Amino acid sequence: MLEHANPEGYAACCASVRDTDEHESLGSMRVPAMVVAGKHDPAIPLADARYLADQIPAAHFVELRAAHLSNLEAKDDFNQAVLRFLQS
């Protein structure tokens, strides 16, 4: 899929993710949230994912044995975690 993406569009999306800072708004979230982290993710370290979960009131943190695409790399565990979260 990435091979067929428009390079300028992809670069713009990456820049948007890089440049957006929502740290100050995390504590104001009032909806249920689940932060899923891949134990072997080279792009988002576990410490960053834990920080995110710690800043969101009552967030549920899930660490999976995966890298960045845990919904593909650990799909059964990912699906079970999402179902548990949605049913809680």
PyMOL commands that set and color helices and strands:
alter all, ss='L'
color gray80, all
select helices_A, chain A and resi 2-4+7-19+23-28+46-55+70-73+75-87
alter helices_A, ss='H'
color red, helices_A
select strands_A, chain A and resi 34-38+60-64
alter strands_A, ss='S'
color yellow, strands_A
deselect
rebuild
show_as cartoon
